[in-house]
């Protein structure tokens, strides 16, 4: 997938913009952020994306990954094994 275009979710765009605004980025930083966002495919939110996100989060419960709440609660060690 070396030739694949970068893709980010609309929620990620919102979080990036919020973080930049909250941090008081100036015009230059905001312009650089917008250039990065505009260079990516922004995935719109629809039911299919919501289901994909739910399935991914569920899969993260089964293996150690950064977004796993159970992994975070256990201090970084997952006790559930993939079935």
C-alpha positions, -999 to +999 in steps of 0.1 A: +000+000+000+029+024-006+010+042-033-022+046-011-034+081-003-034+090+034-069+088+049-083+103+081-117+103+096-138+135+098-136+133+136-098+133+134-100+165+114-122+181+140-098+170+169-068+183+150-084+217+144-096+218+180-061+211+193-046+237+171-072+264+181-069+254+218-031+257+216-033+291+200-017+282+167-012+312+145-020+317+109+011+298+097+005+267+119-032+266+109-023+269+072+002+241+076-024+219+093-050+227+066-024+218+039-019+184+056-057+178+059-063+189+023-037+164+012-055+135+028-087+117+019-112+127+046-136+098+053-171+110+058-191+096+087-219+073+078-233+041+092-207+019+075-179+039+090-195+037+124-198-001+122-162-004+111-151+017+140-171-004+164-157-036+150-121-023+152-126-012+189-140-047+196-110-063+180-088-042+202-103-058+232-088-091+221-052-080+214-029-056+230-032-023+211-030+013+222-067+020+220-077-009+241-094+003+274-088-030+290-051-029+281-049+006+296-068-006+328-044-035+332-013-013+329-004-024+294-009-062+296-039-078+279-052-110+296-076-119+268-062-140+240-076-140+205-100-169+199 
